């Protein structure tokens, strides 16, 4: 059985990606990171999702002491989503950007894949209904693929490890529809950037989740936030 | 004063790179990794070198539970260097290769650089007198530079963080000569892959160190190994 590493944050996208990878016949090894994020609560979600999907799961603890992000630094306020983005702000990267996050995650996933002989790394990144994070764009994944070809034993030996981004061009609504078809346990997923008991309903992540469920015509099983 | 991140392993190459970066006028932030390497002893060396150079220093602990390397797994014997490499072995990557190591190190260095506004990451990789590690080659660093351009806020905002590999084409002897000119404290550096009190004198790393000092006509201040 072919092996895959699946980066699992505990959100809708990565959960859907996991179920998709399973459907494609991969034995999936799920990987999450405890990187000091405010919303560490997402790790409980990731664990539950992996367990529901009957997949091995591990959390790696990493330390980013330089912070530089609202997700890591409680002194920075998590911005509220403004759904009327002016053109000048439409490409702005918000303060919730974590320097190098997906690059670090992929690097560990790559090491894991080489270590256990997995052929593929799945990541649920996409460029619709997202927060302009540069490390969610196709050009970044193409560049990282070149890193694999040139900088690893697998690459040199022509057993290249592939990065799969099956959601890259999907809207949040399409991801949710796909997730429903795959029986993704939406009730266990977590999206909110605030690390509290109920989704705040105000951050970018809550905004896009609510928009996606609304457009898909599906009811979100998580309670509506009121912080 | 311009800031730089310097990846400091505690060996000759990274120590020389640090002194070179300092000479170029950078305020250098040194970064080492405790990644479960057998030769954790190199971290004491790194700390001493950073302190001698009067530079801030931090060690990040990372966990690579999948191992996949003789440097991480005490069940795998560290290979002795064979100085008559047959053509069929000349491009072979040895068991001391650590999956994704420099990719992970660079990813953290990149996050650090974005977090504190550093312009450059220095790494002492080179392709002469080395062990065929793929993540020491110029094509890998070019590929990683493209990751920075496409996958980071700095890249998108045209404040690209540069990777500097000043030793990439130098032989070990040239690095040692350069290090002497820069007053690098060779006596604090550590190269041996075995984590014991004296260099083993037999591993690839000891072999290239000895060869370099011999060719440079300089005496290595470290004791000769006899394991």
Contacts between the chains, C-beta under 8 A, distances in Angstrom:
chain1	res1	chain2	res2	distance
A	58	B	65	7.0
A	60	B	62	7.7
A	60	B	63	5.6
A	61	B	63	7.0
A	62	B	60	7.7
A	62	B	62	6.4
A	63	B	60	5.6
A	63	B	61	6.9
A	64	B	108	7.9
A	64	B	111	5.9
A	64	B	115	7.1
A	65	B	58	7.0
A	66	B	111	7.0
A	66	B	112	5.2
A	66	B	115	3.1
A	66	B	116	5.4
A	67	B	115	6.2
A	68	B	111	7.7
A	68	B	114	6.1
A	68	B	115	3.5
A	68	B	116	7.6
A	93	B	153	4.9
A	93	B	156	6.8
A	93	B	157	7.9
A	97	B	153	5.5
A	98	B	111	7.7
A	99	B	110	7.3
A	99	B	111	4.4
A	99	B	112	7.9
A	99	B	113	7.9
A	99	B	114	3.4
A	99	B	115	5.1
A	99	B	152	6.9
A	99	B	153	7.1
A	100	B	107	5.6
A	100	B	108	7.4
A	100	B	110	4.6
A	100	B	111	3.3
A	100	B	114	6.2
A	100	B	151	7.9
A	100	B	152	6.4
A	101	B	111	7.4
A	102	B	151	6.7
A	103	B	107	4.5
A	103	B	110	6.3
A	103	B	111	7.5
A	103	B	147	6.2
A	103	B	151	5.6
A	103	B	152	7.5
A	104	B	104	7.4
A	104	B	107	4.3
A	104	B	108	6.4
A	104	B	111	6.2
A	106	B	107	7.9
A	107	B	100	5.6
A	107	B	103	4.5
A	107	B	104	4.4
A	107	B	106	7.9
A	107	B	107	4.4
A	108	B	64	7.9
A	108	B	100	7.4
A	108	B	104	6.4
A	110	B	99	7.3
A	110	B	100	4.6
A	110	B	103	6.3
A	111	B	64	5.9
A	111	B	66	7.0
A	111	B	68	7.7
A	111	B	98	7.7
A	111	B	99	4.3
A	111	B	100	3.3
A	111	B	101	7.4
A	111	B	103	7.5
A	111	B	104	6.2
A	112	B	66	5.2
A	112	B	99	7.9
A	113	B	99	7.9
A	114	B	68	6.1
A	114	B	99	3.4
A	114	B	100	6.2
A	115	B	64	7.1
A	115	B	66	3.1
A	115	B	67	6.2
A	115	B	68	3.5
A	115	B	99	5.1
A	116	B	66	5.4
A	116	B	68	7.6
A	134	B	150	6.7
A	134	B	151	5.4
A	134	B	152	5.8
A	134	B	153	6.1
A	134	B	155	6.5
A	134	B	156	4.7
A	135	B	151	4.3
A	135	B	152	7.1
A	137	B	150	6.7
A	137	B	151	7.6
A	139	B	150	4.5
A	140	B	147	6.8
A	140	B	150	4.3
A	140	B	151	3.7
A	142	B	150	7.7
A	143	B	143	6.9
A	143	B	146	4.1
A	143	B	147	4.6
A	143	B	149	7.4
A	143	B	150	4.7
A	143	B	151	6.6
A	144	B	147	5.6
A	144	B	151	7.1
A	146	B	143	4.1
A	146	B	146	6.5
A	147	B	103	6.2
A	147	B	140	6.8
A	147	B	143	4.7
A	147	B	144	5.6
A	147	B	147	5.9
A	149	B	143	7.4
A	150	B	134	6.7
A	150	B	137	6.7
A	150	B	139	4.5
A	150	B	140	4.3
A	150	B	142	7.7
A	150	B	143	4.7
A	151	B	100	7.9
A	151	B	102	6.8
A	151	B	103	5.6
A	151	B	134	5.4
A	151	B	135	4.3
A	151	B	137	7.6
A	151	B	140	3.7
A	151	B	143	6.6
A	151	B	144	7.1
A	152	B	99	6.9
A	152	B	100	6.4
A	152	B	103	7.5
A	152	B	134	5.8
A	152	B	135	7.1
A	153	B	93	4.9
A	153	B	97	5.5
A	153	B	99	7.1
A	153	B	134	6.1
A	155	B	134	6.5
A	156	B	93	6.8
A	156	B	134	4.7
A	157	B	93	7.9
